[in-house]
Amino acid sequence: MSAPNVRTDPGPEQPGDGTRGPRGGLVGRLLLAVLGVGLVAAPVWVVATTGDTVRHQHWALTAVLVVSAVAGVLLLLATVVRARRPARRPERSRSRRVLRGISLGAGLIVLVALAASVVWLRPFPATAPALAALESDGSVEVLDEPGWIAFVPRGGDASTGLVYSPGARVDVRATAAVLRPLAEAGYLVVALKEPLGIAFTSPNQSASAMAAFDVVDTWAVGGHSLGGVVAASFAATHDDEVGGLLLHASYPSGDMSTADVEVTSVWGSRDGLTTPDKIEASRADLPATTELVEVPGAVHAFFADYGAQPGDGRPTTSRADAQAQIVEASIGALDRLAASRP
């Protein structure tokens, strides 16, 4: 009696049975390779298009760029190793396949988000006028520290100071041309290096800067755009330590009308981001004694030196003229604060 015919050919590989189809495996490897290249290319692009900007920011930005690049290299290596494995793998249970699929999917989502975040976090680099203002001379000493850049007046200890938060993703050095003149007027100024260039990542960072310069008796905090929003929140909750608030094209996120701080809000009439309507709406959230200073024709990007900004308005005045008015209003705010304190 002849033996029954037994098929030994495993047949075509089917998805979901623990094997990998050749076409599906190739597509998967190509997608992983593309993601790996993106994870490496994103930080390379950031550094290549911003020069030495990254190394002058908070170390957290460098860390994210390195993590992205390393993740990309590891993913590319894993893709190569996977390509060299045999086409068949030991069959897994359905529950294990589902769990593995969920884990892989979650991991890929995280890596895609990482690459996208690196691109989005690219800082707006400081332009030449700001970089020129970073040189120490006989009137101001410029200190570039891990957490901030300080402008320290020479020839005596400053008793009044300002801790300043730059706008979102703006190179901290871009604030120099606006802030240095305040130090030349006798006020110690500290521009914060915010983690990832976003003030919300470290809302109490001003306290560290204030503690580092204990020679100062009277402090104001302030900032540009999102930096000003965070500075306002800090001032409202620390009005026993902070005497003043300087807002540059910014406004508080909530009601601080009862806070015991002297507020000066400086804004541009052509600002396309912190618009005049938003400034007007913010009046109710500020103390009644707030000084509001309009800079006619100025736009959002005139409060620092980092070039044009997407979504901004069209100026009807020069950057130099606008910044002269911004500086004058800012010094006036610090003068009033210093005069009001014993």
Secondary structure as UniProt FT lines:
FT   TURN            15..18
FT   HELIX           22..50
FT   TURN            51..53
FT   HELIX           54..56
FT   HELIX           59..83
FT   HELIX           94..120
FT   HELIX           128..132
FT   TURN            133..134
FT   STRAND          140..144
FT   STRAND          148..153
FT   STRAND          160..165
FT   TURN            168..169
FT   HELIX           172..175
FT   HELIX           176..184
FT   TURN            185..186
FT   STRAND          188..192
FT   HELIX           195..197
FT   HELIX           199..201
FT   TURN            203..204
FT   HELIX           205..212
FT   TURN            214..215
FT   STRAND          218..224
FT   HELIX           226..237
FT   TURN            239..241
FT   STRAND          244..248
FT   TURN            257..258
FT   STRAND          262..268
FT   TURN            269..270
FT   HELIX           276..282
FT   HELIX           283..285
FT   TURN            288..289
FT   STRAND          291..295
FT   TURN            296..297
FT   HELIX           300..303
FT   TURN            310..311
FT   HELIX           319..340
//
